[in-house]
Structure formats: structure tokens, C-alpha cells
């Protein structure tokens, strides 16, 4: 049985945590974020690690069209920026071989002096990367990178062994073939990685449409990067606007 002081501290932490969740999601009175699965991501419980989204690495990607990869990477970067998710961007031999990171990342993270440029293919073998993540103090780690079968896989397996709960954004990763991408994902999932997608990431950390302060920014990101979902939002908003002006009357 917990001692009185320990029990009080435990209850205080629990109350603060729940209040932080309520403030974070700004729910209506019917919603209780405390009922959500602990596995779900929110803006404050994880770190985003983006690995080697660089020109030279992208040239060999065959697992999906490059425009889709760039789009999904932009969606991921925009979502993390909107919700102020702690984000670490790494490059490999940036100025001597791999080149700059995608413009879709630079748009949201323009200060490249904060990128960590490595030599090792496994970013987890670079002490600066591990120390940066440890300093943030979150045990959930979301990873996306090139290539799936090399940099994403090696960092994910290493982080899992170090006690992290690892999520991989599968459509913001790319492999040198569909087989390489798919089998790398299979290996990671078998090791405990949780697969997610870029749009899923945005909606999972947003989660509550009652959060009115983020409603328009989330729609803006969705319309820009959300594919058919984004087109649907644009279609609906435009029809509502036309109808309000009576332009849709025939």
C-alpha cells in the first residue's frame, strides 16, 4: 500500500496529467481524453525523428512515386510544426554526397544548423542523436526516413532495444524496391514497431474537432497534402460558400 505522501503525489500527478490533456484537446463536456488508449500519439508524448530525406537518397527510391513521398514528408513536417512536436532531423554526408533535405522539410524547419549530419547509416550509433532524444525525455519515438531497409530499420530496432516505443510513418519512408520496403517493415513490425501513415499522424495528434484553435490550420494542411481527403474538404467548403451566396441555385 502506498504511503500517504506517496499516494498524494501520485494523485497530484494524475490530476495534472488529466488537466493537461483536457487543456491540450479543448474537448466538449462529453469528451474525456483519459479514456484514450495509452498507445495513441498526442502532441506532447513523443519525439519525431526524420532521417535522411535528401536528394541523393531519394534518387534510388522505387517503393512509391517520389511525388507521393515528398507530399507525405511535407504532411509530416507540417503536422509536427503545427503542434510543436519536438523534432530531430538528421542527414548523412549532406554537403559531400547526399545533398539537401527535401524542400518540404526545409519549409517548416529552415534552420539547417540544427540538423545532425552523420557518417553512420544507423543514426542510433551517433551519440548526438541519442543524446538529443534522451534530453527531450519522451519514450515514444516516431520515425520516418530513407531508406526504409537501412536507416529507418536500423534506428528503429536500436531504439526498441533501448526501451523506446517506436512508430514508423510508412508512407514517409522509401525503399530501393517494393520488396526492400515491405520486408523491412515486416522485420520492424515483428520487432514491435507500430506502423502509421502521415495523414493518420496528423489526425491522431489533432484528434478532437472541438479544438477550435487548430481547426482551420489542420484543414489547411489536409487540403494541401491530404490527397482525396483534402479535395473533399475543399469541395465541401466551396459548396457551402457558393450556397451561402445563392450561386448554386438553378
N, C-alpha and C positions, 0 to 999 in steps of 0.2 A: 504494500500500500504506500502511495506517495505521501511524504511528509507535508504538513500544511503549507510551508513556504514553497516547496517544490510544486505542489498542486496549484497554488495561487499563480505562480509563474507560468505553469502550463496553460491555465485558463486565460491568463492575460495575453499570452502569445496567440492562443486560438482566437480570442476576440479581435485582436489587432489584425490577424490574418484575414478573418472573415470580413471585417470592416474595409480592409484594403481591397478585397475582391469586390465588395459592393460599390466602393468608390470607383474602382477601375472600370467596371462594366456598366455603371449607372443604370441598373435594371429597373423595370417597373415592379410594383409591390408583389407581383405574383412570382417573381423570379428569385431563386436562391442559388447563387454560384457555388455555394458549399456542396451542393448536390452533384456537381460535375465530377466526372471521373478524374482521378489524380493524373492519369496519363495524358490528358488533354493539355495542349500548349496554351499559355496566355502570355501577354507581353512581358511579364516580369519574372517568369520562371525558367528562362532558358537563354542560351548564347547561340548566335548564328555564326557558323564558320564557313566562309566561301573560299574555295581552294582553286586557284589557277584557272580562272575564267579568262584566258589570254588567247591572243590571236593564233600563235603557233600551235597551241594545244587544240584549238577548235578546228584547225585545218583537217585533222585526221578523224574527226567525229563522223561516224556513219550510222549511229543508232537512231538519230532523228534529224530532220532538216534543221540546218543551222539557224534559220529564222525563228523556228519554234524554240530552240534552245536559248537564243538571245532574248526572246519575248519572255520566257519563263524566268530567266535570270533577272530581267528587269522587274517583273512582278514581285519576285522575292526581295530584291533590294528596296523597291518602293514600299513594300509592306513593312519591312524591318525599320525603315527610316520613319514612316508614319507613326509607328508605335514605339519608337525609340528603343528598339531591342539592341542590346549590346552585340556588336558585330565585329568580327575579326576577318580581315581579308588578307589572304596570302598569295604570293606569286612565287614562281620558280625561275631563276635566272632571267628576270624580267628584261633587263637592258641589254643582255648579251645574247639571248636566244628566243625566249617565249613572247616578248613584246608586251604591250599594254593590256590591262584588263578591258573587258567589254565596255563600250560607251554607256551601256545600260546600267553598269555598276558605277562608273565614274560620275554619272549624272547625280547620283544620290550620295556617293561617298567620294567627293572630289579631292580630298586631301590625301594624295598618294604617299605622303611621308609617313602615314600611319600604317601602310601596308607592310607586311612582313615578307621580305624576299628571302627565299631559301635556296639551298642546293640539294637537300634531300627530297626524294619523291614522297616520302612519308612525312607529312607536316608534323606528326606527333614526335618525330625524332629531333625536331628543332625545339630546343628548350624554351625559346622565346614564345612560341605558340602555346605550349602547355602552361607556361607561367602566366601568360595573358589571360587564358581561360580560367585558371585557378584563382587569379586575382579577382575576377568577377564574382566567383563563388556560387555559380549555378550548376546543378548536377544534370540538367537536361541540356543536350547539345544537338543542335540542328545543323546538318552538314549538306553542302552541295559542292560539286567540284568536277574538274576534268583531270584525268579520265576516270570514269566510274570504276574500272577494274584495277586502277593503280592508286591514284591519290585519294579518291573517296574511300575505297575499300581499306587501304592500309590505315588511314586515320580513324575510320570507324571502328575497326577491330581493336586498334590500340586503345582508343578511348573507352570502349566497353570493358576491356581488361583493367582499366584504371578506375572503374566504378561509375562511369557515366551512362545515362540513359540516352541512347543515340537515335535520332530521327534522320533519315536521308530523304531529301527532296528529289525524287527520282526523275522528274522531268526537267530539273535544272542541272542534271548531270548528263554526261555524254560519254559513250564508249567508242572504241575504234571499229566496232561492229555490233550488230544487234545481239549476237551471241555473247560477246565480251561484256556488254552492258547487262544482259539478262542473267548470265551466270554469276557475275559479280554481285548483283542484287540478291540472287538466291543464296550465295555464300554469306552475305551480310545478314540477311533475314534469319538464316539458320543460326547465326551467332547472337541474335537478339535485336538487330536493328529494326526500327519501326519505319516502314515506308510511307511517305506522304507525297502530295503534289503541291505545286506552287500556289494554285488557287485555293486548295484546301488549307494551306498555311495561312493565307490572308483571312479566310472566313473563320478558321478555328481561333485565331487570336482576336478577331473582332467579336464574333460570337453573339452579340446582343444588339439587335437593331434599335433597341431603346437607347443606346448610347448615341444620342443625337449629335454630340460634338464631333464624332467620327463618321457620321452617316454620309455626308457629301464627299469627304476625301476617299472613303472606301469605294463609293460609286465611281469616282473619277478614276481610281486605279483599275477598277474592274472594267470600265468601258475601254480603257487604253490597252490593257493586257489580257482581259478575260475571255477572249475569243467569242464564241457564240453567246455565252452568258453575258458578256459585256455588250454585245449587239442587242440582246434582248432588253437590257436596261435602257440603252439609248433609244430603242424603238418605243418602249413604253413611255418614257419621259417625253419624247417628242409628240406622241399621240395625245398625251394628256395636255400638253401645251397647245397643240392645234385645236383640240376640243374646247379648251377654255376660251379660245378666241373665236370659236364657231367656224373654223376653217374646214372642219371635217363634215359639215352639213352638205348634203347633196339634194 
